[in-house]
């Protein structure tokens, strides 16, 4: 009897292998042949059953990073509101453990390509819009609950927090010894303290 293949699981496994290669070699140096080898396949033709070309694979990889980050945010903000929810959200976005460090390395590679590729930019933009909406909601709760004074420009606060987190992706990759997890958390806490 032939073995049943979980195509969704295999697709995800290919994407995760792609992440590892991009994190190690960079996005331009990760060929379909390299990715197939990393997945344990002799030739890249097997990948075509799941992704018609490298661009489709890269788009799916970036999309999964955003999806996983959003799942972690939803999990860690459930039952929280205001500043507490905002803190939990920020701490899920910054690269803090081996998995999120790999995700950050891969995301940075995608950001470079997103400058010229509309599909990648659309995924990133959609994720950022989702995060802005969540943050604005948490800030509104914080104002309502008296955790912070009324904010004259909540959009500016949101943009500042997003810029800090995206900046931490870059600086923690450039100087991981200085921009450690504890340092990143400290910087997030400083930004949130200014609100209260």
N, C-alpha and C positions, 0 to 999 in steps of 0.2 A: 504494500500500500504506500503510495507516495506521501512524503511528509508535507503537512500543511504549512504554508508560509504565511506569517503575519506580516502583510505588506506594509501596514502602518508602522509596525515596530522596525521593520527593515529600513523603511524610509527615514525614520528618526535616527537609526544607527548610522546611516550614511551621513546625515546632517551632522551628528556629533563627531564623526571622524573628520568631516570637513572643518569643524571648529578647531579640532586639535592641530590639524595641519596649518590652518591659517594663523593660529596663535604661535606656532613654532616658526613658520616660514614666511608669513605674510600672504596677503590675498593674491598677489600677482604670481607668486612662485608656487602656488598650490594648483597643480595641473589635474585634469580628470584622471590621468594615469596614476598620479600619486595618491589621489583620493581612493581610487579603486584598490590600489595596493594596501592602503591603510585599512580598508574594509575587508581585506582578505580575498579579493577577487583578482584573477590573473589578468584580466583585460577590462578597460573602461566601458565596454559595450553593455555590461550588466547594469551600469548606472542609468543608461538610457531608458530602461523600463520604468524608472522612477522620476528621472529628470532629463528632459530632452537635450539640455546643454548646460554648460557651466553657469551661465547667467541665471537659469532657473534654479539651479542648486544653491547658488549664492543668495538669491532672493528668499528661498525657503529657509535657509540657515538664519538669515537676519530676522525673518518673520518669527521663527521659533524662539530666538533670544528675547524678542519683545514680548511674545506670548508668555514665556516662562517668567519674565520679570513681572508682568501684570498679574500672573497667578500668585506669585509670592506677595505682591502688594496686597491683593485681595485677601489672602490668608492672614497676613499680619496686621491688617487694619480692621478686620472683622471685629465688631463689638467695641471699637474705639471711635472717638470723635475728636474734633478740634486739634489742639497741639499734639496730643498723644498720637492720633492717627497720622498727622503730618510727619512727626518724628519717625514713626514706624515705616512710612512710605519712603522717606528719604534714605533711611538705613537699608532698605531693600534695593535701592537703585545703585548705590555706590558699590564698587568692587571690594568685597570684604572677606571672601573665602576662596579656596582654589577654583570652584566652579564659576563664581562671578568674576574672578580675575580673568579666566579664560574668556568668558562672555565679553568682558570689557575690551580685551585685546582684539577680539573678533569684531566687535562693534566699531572700534576705532578704524579698523581696516575698511569696514563698510562705509563709514562716514566719508572717507576719502573718495570712494567710488560714487557715493550718492551725489557728489557735486555735479556729475555729468550723466547719471543714470536716473531717469524719472521714477522708475518702479521702486528702486531702493529709497529714494528720497521720500516717496509717498508713504512707505511703511514707517520710516523714521518720523515723518511729520504727523502721521496719524497717532503714533505712540505718544509723541510730545503733546499733542492736543488733548489726548486722554489724560495724561498726567496733569496738565494745566487745569483741566476741569475738576479732577479730584482735589487738587491743592486748593483751588478757589473755594470748593465746597467745605474743606476742612478749615480754611481761614474764616469763612462765614460762620461756621459753628463756633470757632474760638471767640469771635466777636460776640456772638449771641450769648455764649456761656460766660462772658466776662473774663476770659483768659487773657485777652489783649484789648487795648483801646481800639476804638473804631479806626480802621485803616483807610487813609485818604486815597490810596492807590493799591488795591489788592493785586492788580495785574503786575505792577512793578515788583511787588514782594514775590509773587510766583515766578516771574522771569529771573529774579535774582537767585532764588533757590535752585531753579533748574540749571542756571549757569554755573552755580557752585558745583552741583552734582556732575554735570558734564565735564567741567574743568577737572574735577577729581579723577574722572576716568583717565584723562590725559596725563595729569601730573603723577598719578600713582603708577602709571606705566613707565614714565620717564625716570622717576626716582622712587622706586618702591621702598628703599631703605628709609627715606625721609617721610614719604607720604604713606605711612602704615595705616592699617585699619583703625587703630586707636586715634591717630592723627586726623583721619577723615571724619571719624565720629565727633571728635572735638570741634572741628570746623563746622560741621552740621549743627552741633549743639550751640555754638556761638551765634550762628545765624538765627536759630530759633529763639535764643535768649533775647535777641533784640526786639522780638515781637512782644515779649511779655514784660 
